[in-house]
Amino acid sequence: MSQKVYDLEQRTFKFAKETRLLLKRMPKTIINFEDGKQVIRSSGSVGANYIEANEALSKKDFCFRIKISRKEAKESKYWFSLLKVTNPEFENELEKLINEADELKKIFSAILEKSS
């Protein structure tokens, strides 16, 4: 029985990619534009900081980058939740991204616990 190995770099990239693809389809309102800019930054930062953590020069640097990834996942969840309130027609897709942001936050929390 082989266990599936899931690449977290790939998963965080997919998270950022799906965020961008959904935002491209949403109405071009000032709210979506401003909230979208925020969630684009935070969703991309999750993976970028995870990649940085994997190249960390010390354990302290690794933990710092993982904490940033966790923080950015939490922030992404916040922006997706706001977008969901103002775009009920995209509720299902936004809920999937909210759940993924939450899962990523939990994964980074577990990594931090094991690294302490």
C-alpha positions in Angstrom: 0.0 0.0 0.0 1.6 3.2 -1.1 0.8 6.6 0.5 0.1 9.5 -1.8 2.7 12.2 -1.4 1.2 15.7 -1.8 3.6 18.5 -2.7 2.7 21.5 -0.6 4.5 23.9 -3.1 2.2 22.5 -5.8 -0.9 22.8 -3.6 -0.1 26.5 -2.7 0.5 27.3 -6.3 -2.9 25.7 -7.2 -4.5 27.8 -4.5 -3.1 31.0 -5.9 -3.9 30.0 -9.5 -7.6 29.1 -8.7 -7.9 32.5 -6.9 -6.8 34.3 -10.0 -9.0 32.3 -12.4 -12.1 32.9 -10.2 -11.5 36.6 -9.9 -11.1 36.9 -13.7 -14.7 35.7 -14.0 -16.2 37.9 -11.3 -18.1 41.2 -12.1 -15.7 44.1 -12.5 -17.0 46.2 -9.6 -15.0 48.6 -7.4 -15.5 46.2 -4.4 -14.3 43.1 -6.3 -11.4 45.1 -7.7 -10.2 46.3 -4.3 -10.9 43.0 -2.4 -9.5 41.1 -5.3 -6.2 42.9 -5.2 -5.9 42.0 -1.5 -6.7 38.3 -2.0 -4.4 38.1 -5.0 -1.5 39.3 -2.8 -2.3 37.1 0.2 -3.1 33.9 -1.8 0.2 34.3 -3.7 2.1 35.0 -0.6 1.1 31.7 1.0 3.1 29.7 -1.5 5.9 32.3 -2.0 6.7 32.2 1.7 6.5 28.5 1.9 9.1 28.3 -0.9 11.2 30.7 1.1 10.8 28.6 4.2 12.2 25.6 2.2 15.3 27.6 1.4 15.7 28.9 5.0 19.2 29.4 6.3 18.2 28.5 9.9 15.4 26.9 11.9 14.4 30.4 13.2 14.1 31.7 9.6 12.1 28.5 8.6 9.6 29.0 11.4 9.3 32.8 10.6 8.4 32.0 6.9 5.9 29.3 7.9 4.3 31.8 10.3 3.9 34.3 7.4 2.4 31.6 5.2 -0.1 30.8 7.9 -0.9 34.4 8.4 -1.4 34.9 4.7 -3.7 31.9 4.5 -5.8 33.4 7.3 -5.9 36.7 5.5 -6.9 35.0 2.3 -9.8 33.4 4.1 -10.9 36.8 5.3 -10.9 38.4 1.8 -12.7 35.3 0.3 -15.4 35.7 3.0 -15.9 39.3 2.1 -16.1 38.5 -1.6 -18.7 35.7 -0.8 -21.0 38.3 0.9 -20.9 40.6 -2.1 -21.0 37.9 -4.8 -23.5 35.3 -3.7 -23.6 33.9 -7.2 -20.0 32.6 -6.6 -20.7 31.3 -3.1 -19.8 27.6 -3.9 -16.5 28.5 -5.5 -15.6 31.0 -2.9 -16.5 28.5 -0.1 -14.1 26.0 -1.7 -11.3 28.6 -1.5 -12.2 29.5 2.0 -12.0 25.8 3.0 -8.6 25.5 1.2 -7.3 28.6 3.0 -8.4 27.1 6.3 -6.8 23.7 5.5 -3.5 25.4 4.5 -3.6 27.4 7.8 -3.9 24.1 9.7 -1.1 22.5 7.8 1.2 25.4 8.5 0.2 25.3 12.2 1.1 21.6 12.3 4.4 22.2 10.6 5.2 24.9 13.3 4.2 22.5 16.1 6.6 19.8 14.8 9.3 22.4 14.2 9.3 23.7 17.8 
